Amino acid sequence: MNNLLEILRDPAWEGIAALIAILVLVLPLVVKARKSLSSNQKILAFVKKTASITLAVSFFLPLSRCQGTSSDTYAYKQILSIFEASTFNLNIFLFSIIILIAFIWPVLFIFYYSYGHRSKIKSILKAIEPLLCLGTFYVLLIITMSGKLLFGGYVAFLSIMSYFISSLLERSSGVIYVVRVSIIVIFLSFMWPTIHDHYMFAKSFFDPTINQLIGQKFKHSTVQSPVYVTHLTFMDADTKTIMVTETAELINKAVVDGMQLAKNANSYLEINHPGHKLANTDDNVNKFLNIFWDFNLSKGDKIQKIVTEMMDPHKVDALVAGQYLEKKGDIINVRPFVVSKSKKSIVSRNLIFQKNELICYDSHNYSVKRLCSETHYKIQEAVQKLLYSL
């Protein structure tokens, strides 16, 4: 039963459930609305024209802002990067062209509907409109995934959704309508993993805010003493040494993000507070490793020695660290844990990833690696929950 539940939690099954929901709930409503609006084609045409113009305008507006920086994402700057690059990169060139097409195709279609003369071409364009709408939506997800939406991003998403809905509600032949519905279902089945990835990434930023608001609404009148938390870099469980790879830096960033998000939701947590932190240096990590991997000590003795020799001198209440292990079959084991001074315990969470789920490439710069969004979210969520248990 547990295995069945794990399978059903897979994003692919969530995608199938979403498609079924669309077919059962949304499409009948669209059909009904389409019949009721059949006499208001001018309104729908006006909405499409307006949406096509605002989408083209958003090409020059700030779409999103990278988390923790003041760097904004512009679609037109992606096009300019082709000419600014010192060497030609085919992938960047193709992706830039796709971005340009994603923003301007509705204007081109509207222009042809107004001045074109071939009815067959118009029918073909109307049939593929939903596919292109979803394609634009997909591109917008990719280029805004690693940041917070700004005004231009909201304009772009609202524009393409307005165009998409108007397109579905327009009067058309039964064949074209069936083609449209088929395109929507097929495309969403391929698009779901990216939507799910974007959702998990966004969830990591919204959840702590919601938790904090709930905490403020229902917080107890008693004041809790500060809990001082610090962290050391992950260790390689295979070599029993410090992780010094690029992957280690990315994992440590997810850990630090999880610590900060836990603090945002729990004001009593103090992260690397001056006078209450353990410097994340090679000496301190090696000292921790020597204690942690000392097979002559029991688990209780190890904890006591870590507390006495490392945490007490630096006035630290909790120490966050972790293990990384690559197993056969491209399996990655990431295990963050927290050493609690008050409870004299080590509490951990075990995360399993496929190797291809660990590292992704930044959508704005293909030479920059990052943790895949869902992996980043799961690691920081694990750290948050560990700190909540203190």
C-alpha positions in Angstrom: 0.0 0.0 0.0 2.8 2.4 0.9 4.5 1.7 -2.5 1.3 2.4 -4.3 0.9 5.7 -2.4 4.5 6.7 -3.3 3.7 6.0 -7.0 0.6 8.1 -6.9 2.5 11.0 -5.4 4.7 11.1 -8.5 4.3 14.4 -10.5 3.3 12.4 -13.6 0.3 11.0 -11.9 -0.5 14.5 -10.6 -0.4 15.6 -14.2 -2.8 12.9 -15.3 -5.2 13.9 -12.5 -4.9 17.6 -13.6 -5.8 16.6 -17.2 -8.8 14.6 -16.0 -9.9 17.5 -14.0 -9.6 19.8 -17.1 -11.6 17.4 -19.2 -14.3 16.7 -16.6 -14.7 20.2 -15.1 -13.3 22.9 -17.3 -14.1 21.9 -20.9 -17.9 21.6 -20.3 -17.9 25.1 -18.8 -15.9 26.3 -21.9 -18.4 24.7 -24.2 -21.3 26.3 -22.3 -19.7 29.7 -22.3 -18.8 29.3 -26.0 -22.4 28.9 -26.9 -23.6 31.8 -24.7 -20.9 34.1 -26.3 -21.4 33.0 -29.8 -23.2 36.3 -30.6 -20.4 38.4 -29.0 -17.6 37.6 -31.4 -16.6 41.3 -31.6 -15.9 41.4 -27.9 -13.7 38.3 -28.1 -11.9 39.7 -31.1 -11.2 42.9 -29.1 -9.9 41.0 -26.1 -7.5 39.0 -28.4 -6.2 42.2 -30.1 -5.7 43.9 -26.7 -4.0 40.8 -25.3 -1.7 40.5 -28.3 -0.6 44.1 -27.9 0.0 44.0 -24.1 1.9 40.7 -24.5 4.2 42.4 -27.1 4.7 45.4 -24.7 5.6 43.1 -21.8 8.6 42.0 -24.0 10.2 45.2 -22.9 9.0 45.2 -19.3 10.8 43.6 -16.2 9.3 40.1 -15.9 10.9 38.8 -12.7 13.6 39.5 -10.2 16.2 36.9 -9.1 15.8 36.0 -5.4 18.2 37.8 -3.2 19.5 40.2 -5.9 18.4 43.4 -7.7 18.8 41.8 -11.1 15.6 41.9 -13.2 14.8 39.6 -16.1 13.8 41.2 -19.4 12.8 39.2 -22.5 14.4 41.7 -24.9 17.7 41.5 -23.1 17.8 37.8 -23.9 17.7 38.7 -27.6 20.5 41.4 -27.2 22.7 38.8 -25.5 23.1 37.1 -28.8 25.0 40.1 -30.2 26.9 40.8 -26.9 28.3 37.3 -26.6 32.0 37.0 -27.6 31.3 33.5 -29.1 28.3 32.1 -30.9 26.2 29.7 -28.8 23.6 27.8 -30.9 21.5 26.8 -27.9 21.3 30.4 -26.6 20.6 31.6 -30.1 17.7 29.2 -30.6 16.2 29.8 -27.2 16.4 33.6 -27.8 14.5 33.2 -31.1 11.9 31.1 -29.3 11.4 33.8 -26.7 10.9 36.4 -29.4 8.4 34.3 -31.2 6.5 33.6 -27.9 5.9 37.3 -27.4 5.1 38.5 -30.9 3.2 35.6 -32.6 -0.3 36.9 -31.4 0.3 40.3 -33.0 1.3 38.6 -36.3 -1.8 36.3 -36.2 -4.1 39.3 -35.5 -2.5 41.2 -38.4 -3.1 38.3 -40.8 -6.7 37.8 -39.6 -7.4 41.4 -40.5 -5.5 41.7 -43.8 -5.0 38.1 -45.0 -7.2 36.6 -47.7 -6.7 32.9 -47.6 -9.4 31.3 -45.4 -7.6 27.9 -45.2 -4.5 29.6 -43.7 -6.7 31.4 -41.2 -8.4 28.1 -40.2 -5.0 26.5 -39.6 -3.8 29.4 -37.5 -6.9 29.3 -35.4 -6.5 25.6 -34.9 -2.9 25.9 -33.6 -3.6 29.0 -31.5 -4.0 27.0 -28.2 -0.7 25.2 -28.8 1.1 28.5 -29.3 -0.6 30.0 -26.2 0.6 27.1 -24.1 4.0 27.3 -25.7 4.2 31.0 -24.6 3.0 30.1 -21.2 5.7 27.4 -21.0 8.4 29.9 -22.1 7.2 32.4 -19.5 7.5 29.7 -16.8 11.0 29.0 -17.8 12.3 32.5 -17.9 10.6 33.6 -14.6 11.1 30.3 -12.7 14.1 31.4 -10.7 12.7 34.8 -9.6 9.8 36.7 -8.1 7.2 38.0 -10.7 7.3 41.7 -11.4 4.7 43.9 -13.2 5.8 42.8 -16.6 5.5 39.2 -15.7 1.9 39.6 -14.5 1.1 41.5 -17.7 2.6 38.7 -19.8 0.8 35.9 -18.0 -2.5 37.8 -17.9 -2.2 38.6 -21.6 -1.6 35.1 -22.9 -4.3 33.6 -20.6 -6.8 36.2 -21.9 -5.8 35.4 -25.5 -6.0 31.6 -24.8 -9.5 31.8 -23.2 -10.8 34.1 -26.0 -9.5 31.7 -28.6 -11.3 28.8 -27.0 -14.6 30.8 -26.8 -14.5 31.9 -30.4 -16.9 30.5 -32.9 -15.2 27.7 -35.0 -16.0 24.5 -36.8 -16.3 21.2 -34.9 -13.2 19.8 -36.5 -11.1 22.9 -35.4 -12.5 22.7 -31.9 -11.6 19.0 -31.5 -8.1 19.7 -32.8 -7.8 22.5 -30.2 -8.9 20.3 -27.3 -6.6 17.5 -28.4 -3.6 19.9 -28.6 -4.4 21.2 -25.1 -4.5 17.8 -23.6 -1.4 16.5 -25.3 0.7 19.6 -24.7 -0.3 19.8 -21.0 0.8 16.2 -20.5 4.3 17.2 -21.7 4.3 20.5 -19.9 3.3 19.3 -16.5 6.8 18.5 -15.1 7.8 22.1 -15.6 4.6 23.4 -14.1 5.2 21.1 -11.1 8.9 22.3 -10.9 7.8 25.9 -10.9 5.1 25.2 -8.3 7.6 23.5 -5.9 10.1 26.4 -6.3 7.4 29.0 -5.6 6.0 27.0 -2.7 9.4 27.2 -1.0 8.9 31.0 -0.8 5.2 31.2 -0.1 5.0 28.5 2.6 7.2 30.3 5.2 5.3 33.5 4.7 2.0 31.7 5.3 3.4 29.9 8.3 4.7 33.2 9.7 1.3 34.8 9.3 -0.4 31.9 11.0 2.2 32.0 13.8 1.6 35.7 14.3 -2.2 35.1 14.4 -2.1 32.3 16.9 1.2 32.8 18.7 1.3 32.2 22.5 1.7 35.0 24.9 4.8 33.4 26.4 8.2 34.7 25.1 10.6 31.9 24.1 14.3 32.2 24.6 16.5 32.5 21.5 17.8 29.3 20.0 21.2 30.0 18.4 21.7 27.9 15.3 24.9 27.5 13.2 26.0 25.2 10.4 29.0 23.4 8.9 29.4 22.3 5.3 28.3 18.8 4.2 30.6 15.8 4.5 31.2 13.1 1.9 30.0 9.9 3.5 32.0 7.8 1.2 35.5 9.4 1.7 34.5 10.7 5.2 36.0 14.1 4.2 34.7 17.6 3.5 32.7 18.1 0.3 34.6 20.6 -1.8 32.8 20.2 -5.0 30.4 22.7 -6.8 27.6 20.4 -5.8 28.5 20.9 -2.1 28.2 24.7 -2.5 24.8 24.3 -4.1 23.6 21.9 -1.3 25.0 24.2 1.4 23.1 27.1 -0.2 19.8 25.1 0.0 20.6 24.4 3.7 21.2 28.0 4.5 18.0 29.0 2.7 16.1 26.4 4.8 17.6 27.8 8.0 16.7 31.4 7.0 13.1 30.3 6.0 12.8 28.6 9.4 13.8 31.8 11.1 11.3 33.8 9.1 8.6 31.5 10.5 10.0 31.3 14.0 11.4 34.5 15.4 13.1 32.8 18.3 15.6 31.1 15.9 18.8 33.0 15.5 21.0 32.0 12.5 24.7 32.4 12.7 24.2 35.2 15.2 27.4 37.2 16.2 28.9 35.7 19.3 26.8 32.5 18.8 28.1 30.9 15.7 30.7 28.3 14.7 32.9 29.5 11.8 32.4 27.2 8.8 36.1 26.7 8.3 38.1 23.6 7.2 39.5 23.3 10.7 36.1 23.2 12.4 34.6 20.9 9.8 37.6 18.5 10.2 37.3 18.6 14.0 33.6 17.7 13.6 34.4 14.9 11.2 37.0 13.4 13.5 34.5 13.2 16.3 31.6 12.1 14.1 33.6 9.2 12.5 35.3 8.1 15.6 34.2 4.5 15.9 35.6 4.2 19.4 32.9 6.5 20.7 29.2 5.7 21.2 26.6 7.9 19.7 25.9 9.5 23.1 29.6 10.1 23.6 30.0 11.7 20.2 27.1 14.1 20.9 28.5 15.0 24.2 31.9 15.7 22.8 30.5 17.8 20.0 28.5 19.8 22.5 31.4 20.2 25.0 34.2 20.9 22.5 32.4 22.7 19.7 29.0 24.1 20.7 29.5 25.3 24.3 32.6 27.4 23.6 30.8 29.2 20.9 27.4 29.5 22.8 25.5 27.5 20.1 22.3 25.6 20.8 22.0 23.7 17.5 24.4 22.7 14.7 23.2 21.9 11.2 25.4 19.7 9.0 24.8 16.7 6.7 26.1 13.8 4.7 26.2 13.3 0.9 26.6 9.8 -0.6 26.6 8.6 -4.3 25.3 5.1 -4.6 25.2 2.6 -7.4 22.6 3.1 -10.1 22.9 6.9 -10.1 21.3 7.2 -6.7 22.1 10.3 -4.5 21.6 10.2 -0.8 21.4 13.6 0.9 21.0 13.5 4.7 20.8 16.8 6.6 20.9 16.6 10.3 20.8 18.8 13.4 22.8 18.3 16.6 20.6 19.6 19.5 22.4 20.7 22.7 19.3 20.8 24.9 18.1 17.3 23.8 21.5 15.8 23.4 20.4 14.2 20.2 21.1 14.1 16.4 17.9 14.3 14.3 18.2 13.7 10.6 16.1 13.4 7.4 17.0 11.1 4.6 16.5 12.4 1.0 16.9 10.2 -2.1 17.4 11.6 -5.5 18.2 10.3 -9.0 21.5 11.8 -10.3 19.6 13.6 -13.1 17.3 15.2 -10.5 20.1 16.9 -8.6 21.8 19.5 -11.0 20.1 21.7 -13.5 21.2 24.7 -15.6 20.1 28.3 -15.0 17.6 29.3 -17.7 19.3 32.7 -18.0 22.8 31.4 -18.3 23.4 27.9 -19.5 27.0 27.9 -18.1 25.7 28.3 -14.6 24.6 25.2 -12.6 22.0 25.1 -9.8 20.2 22.6 -7.9 17.0 21.5 -9.6 14.1 23.5 -8.1 12.3 20.5 -6.5 15.6 19.2 -5.1 16.4 22.6 -3.7 13.0 22.8 -2.2 13.1 19.3 -0.6 16.5 20.0 1.1 15.5 23.3 2.5 12.1 21.9 3.6 14.0 19.1 5.4 16.2 21.6 7.2 13.2 23.7 8.1 11.4 20.7 9.7 14.5 19.7 11.5 14.8 23.2 13.1 11.1 23.2 13.9 11.7 20.2 16.1 14.2 22.0 18.4 
